[in-house]
């Protein structure tokens, strides 16, 4: 199964899911969906140091989920949508396969539960 559009290697897909496995990183991404932010702004809601947030950002950067820009002395962090879309597309393929399997199973169960027709 190959993702549609943005193509990710298995290693990139692994990095995406590994990055998303951590609740702090997911919260950072949720915040960045609203718009870019500095490391200081991202660290505010968490009970952890700015260097700890920076480590989480490095994991997100390696996975391609965020990037850092340059705005004078500020280095805003922004979310990158393509790796998330690729992961969603990958999951969508499995959802379609399982839905088809469940539809076939439902049809089989329905056929097995139908009353037998009398033969002449």
C-alpha positions in Angstrom: 0.0 0.0 0.0 1.5 3.3 -1.1 0.3 6.6 0.4 -1.4 8.9 -2.0 0.3 12.2 -2.8 3.3 12.8 -0.5 5.3 9.7 -0.5 7.0 8.6 2.7 9.5 5.9 3.1 8.9 3.3 5.8 11.5 5.0 8.0 9.8 8.4 7.6 6.4 6.8 8.5 8.1 5.1 11.5 9.5 8.5 12.6 6.0 10.2 12.2 4.3 7.6 14.3 7.1 7.6 16.9 6.9 11.3 17.2 3.1 11.2 17.5 3.3 8.5 20.3 4.2 11.1 22.9 1.4 13.2 24.4 3.6 16.3 24.8 4.5 16.2 21.1 0.9 15.8 20.1 0.0 18.8 22.3 2.7 20.8 20.7 1.4 19.9 17.2 -2.2 20.8 18.4 -0.9 24.2 19.4 1.0 24.7 16.2 -2.1 23.9 14.1 -3.4 27.3 15.4 -0.3 29.1 14.1 3.4 29.3 14.4 5.0 29.9 17.9 8.3 30.4 19.6 9.9 27.7 21.8 9.1 30.0 24.8 5.4 30.2 23.8 5.3 26.4 23.3 6.8 25.7 26.7 4.3 27.9 28.6 1.6 25.3 29.2 3.9 22.5 30.1 5.5 21.8 33.5 8.9 21.3 31.9 12.0 23.3 31.0 12.5 25.0 27.7 15.4 22.6 26.9 13.0 19.7 27.4 10.5 21.3 24.9 13.4 21.8 22.5 14.2 18.1 22.7 10.6 17.3 21.8 10.8 19.8 18.9 13.9 18.0 17.6 12.0 14.7 17.5 9.2 16.5 15.6 11.7 18.1 13.2 13.4 14.8 12.5 10.0 13.4 11.6 9.4 16.4 9.3 6.3 17.4 11.3 7.6 20.8 12.2 10.1 23.3 10.8 11.7 26.4 12.2 11.8 29.7 10.3 13.7 32.9 10.8 12.0 36.1 11.8 14.7 38.6 12.9 15.9 37.2 16.3 12.9 34.9 16.6 12.9 31.4 15.2 9.2 30.5 15.0 8.2 26.9 14.8 5.4 25.9 12.4 3.6 22.6 11.6 4.3 20.8 8.4 1.1 19.1 7.1 2.5 16.7 4.4 3.9 14.0 6.8 0.6 14.1 8.8 -1.3 13.7 5.5 0.9 10.8 4.5 0.3 9.0 7.8 -3.5 9.6 7.5 -3.5 8.3 4.0 -1.6 5.2 5.1 -4.1 4.6 7.9 -7.0 5.3 5.5 -5.9 2.4 3.3 -6.1 0.0 6.2 -9.5 1.4 7.2 -10.8 0.7 3.7 -9.5 -2.9 3.8 -11.0 -3.6 7.2 -14.3 -2.0 6.3 -14.5 -4.3 3.2 -13.6 -7.3 5.3 -16.3 -6.5 7.9 -18.8 -5.9 5.1 -18.1 -9.4 3.7 -18.3 -10.9 7.2 -21.7 -9.1 7.8 -23.0 -10.6 4.5 -21.8 -14.1 5.4 -23.4 -13.9 8.9 -26.6 -12.6 7.3 -26.6 -15.5 4.9 -26.0 -18.0 7.6 -28.8 -16.6 9.8 -31.4 -16.5 6.9 -34.0 -19.3 7.2 -33.4 -22.2 4.9 -35.7 -22.3 1.9 -37.8 -25.5 1.6 -36.8 -27.6 -1.4 -39.5 -29.2 -3.7 
